[in-house]
Amino acid sequence: MSSVKPLRLLTIDDEASIRNSISVYFEDCGFVIDEAADGVQGLEIVNRQRPDIVVTDLRMPRMGGHEFIEALRAIDDNLPVVVVSGTGIIGDAIEALRLGAWDYITKPIQDLAELELIVGRCLERARLIRENREYHENLEMLVAQRSAEIRKLFKAVEQSANSVIITDVNGIIEYVNPKFTDTTGYSIDEVVGQRPSVLKSGKQPESFYRELWRSIKSGNVWRGELCNRRKNGELFWEMCSIAPIRDELGNITDYVAIKEDITERKRYEDQLAYQANYDLLTGLPNRYYLQGFLEAHLCRLNQECLYATLMMLDIDNMKFINDTFGHAFGDLLLKEIAERLKTLYGEGSFVARFVGNQFAIIPDISSLPENLAEHAEILRKALNEVYMVKGTEVLATASVGVVAYPEDGETVENLLKNAEVAMYEAKKQGKNTVAFYTSELNVQVENRLSMETRLHKALARGEFSIHYQPQICLNTGSIIGMEALLRWQTESDTYISPAQFIPILEETGLVLEVGEWVLNEACRQSVVWEQRGLKDLRVSVNISALQFMRSDLDVTVRNVLQTSGLDPKKLCLELTESMIMIDSSRTMEKLESLTKLGITLSLDDFGTGYSSLEYLGRLPIHELKIDQSFVRRMSNTKNDAAVVNTIIAMGHGLGMDLVAEGVETIEQLAYLNEKKCGYIQGFLFSKPLPVAEFENFCMAWVPDNVLSKIK
């Protein structure tokens, strides 16, 4: 049987499941396992039964990982510690390494084999350090004995895994071992007779070396890190221990340095530091770095009585771009945006990727014009210019929020919060615009958060309903259909304007669930009306961009039609220009899969986007809806009348039906009739009505009502 004593591992974590998984795995590897729920228990076990290695969490009750590491170093500075902590807490990991942790792994640990490799590497390093300390402790005695033991020591030094250098009292190199030549690239002949300064990189100041020599000349051991330069010019890092060698009388005769190459460890620490402070995609400082920079920046501004500006921007249509072209394409666009911002602001200004699709900018004070609004508008327009990504032209707009220091906040937290408030106000104003912070915006944000909370429960509480607005044929005067419009009546019987809550549904993604409910309810109600004698009515349902980009929209519509029993010809889906005017095969496939169901597709709010006539002609669209903003102004504005005329002519030319929204006056009705717009919808005949009122309206409708108004 083997007499080798098994290695002992102490695992410390406040989560029993994590301790258990580590214990089971390493017991199978032959370790003896001790477990502790926090640092206090861990220290008790260390004092009672010294482990060979410790695997510890960082954030625990009573005593966390950082405090434990500091306490452990006072007990045993060569007991290896491996830190296990959350992936989002890189700063904690860096601090742990600086306090004395030997290595780091994130949790959840996907593969405990990775932890096994780290444990093995640390145990080997601990073994080497123990050996080197034994070498150092025995070196003076071995030199003094000048006996056969010298040969044994010499062999050990020659075969050491660390570099060993011996110099005289003046610092002239007398001996280096083979590991030194392997590490530095210098041969023995090239360095013997020289000073260790042949390795100096210039990274440490002269005061650093003066303190080193003062320490060892006074008889003390010096320990620290050195950045040196190899013969080929490459920089490398060493953990160094330098001690004096004394003769029988206690006089210092030589110095011995034992050095471990820690270049990889330092590179790993630098990598962690970079990841903690910079965005890996764009290379810009991240939110963590921004907060630290802003803290220092505000201190300087306070001392010099200066002012500053913080601008926060969000890319408006990033989700749509990701859904259309994929996230890899979206990442490339974000890199292009970052480059444009760096070019626009240059040195002296600070640009950071705040989070997701949001960027933060602190312009150089000297670069700000007197008119801050003008500066913010320059930023907005610069971002509006076309981007070229993988050979595709992409238009990305931004909503910009602006705060000024100290007027809009005197702390980092307040400035960032208020900048976001202003940015969301810009989105609320229609996106692609600039908004400046005011104290009233905080009240609006609180109201919005309250509304968002209530919206999450509105569907389950049955607070949503559908109102129906009739659509009328100008030729016959008959009602040919209705548009289903979502309404929200809260528990307090208050109606909330769709302009307030629908954007929140879209931003939160609730529009998927609510939109499917509207589609189901509108189709079900249409079948009920058909059974009650209201035949040949087509129901139009609005589809959001998020619903359209779902790959299973056609499946959802098919299921709704089958469940409700509605004839597909009596369902019309209203889509917006911005939703479908991206000329992509994916868009075309979605439209064709929907038309194959036998339903009608309508292009809503037509005229407000940037439609390509050639592309529009290839789309399987059956109907154009003229936006109510043009209808409302066409009687008074020549440009709007021209737009309406053009849309009608375009629809006739493409063989599409035309529906004018927002018809409110007899003059508008007469004009649209003259231009042969086939269908109308608006308050002139009816506002959107609840189910019972709409049914009564249809039952009482007389087609001559339209013809008499036209005459």
Secondary structure, DSSP 8 states (H G I E B T S, - for coil): -------EEEEE-S-HHHHHHHHHHHHHTT-EEEEESSHHHHHHHHHHS--SEEEEESS-SSS-HHHHHHHHHHH-TTS-EEEEEETT-HHHHHHHHHHT--EEEEES-S-HHHHHHHHHHHHHHHHHHHHHHHHHHHHHHHHHH-SHHHHHHHHHHHT-SSEEEEEETT--EEEE-HHHHHHH---HHHHTTS-GGGGB-S-S-HHHHHHHHHHHHTT--EEEEEEEE-TTS-EEEEEEEEEEEE-TTS-EEEEEEEEEE-HHHHHHHHHHHHHHHB-TTT--B-HHHHHHHHHHHHHHHHHHT--EEEEEEEETTHHHHHHHH-HHHHHHHHHHHHHHHHHHH-TTSEEEEEETTEEEEE--GGG--S-HHHHHHHHHHHHHS-EEETTEEE---EEEEEEEETTT-SSHHHHHHHHHHHHHHHHHTTSSSEEE--HHHHHHHHHHHHHHHHHHHHTTTT-EEEEEEEEEETTT--EEEEEEEEEEE-TTS-EE-HHHHHHHHHHHTHHHHHHHHHHHHHHHHHHHHHHTT--S-EEEEE--HHHHHSTTHHHHHHHHHHHHT--GGGEEEEEEHHHH-S--HHHHHHHHHHHTTT-EEEEEEETSS---HHHHHHS---EEEE-HHHHHHTTT-HHHHHHHHHHHHHHHHTT-EEEE----SHHHHHHHHHTT--EE-STTT---B-HHHHHHHHHH--THHHHHHH-
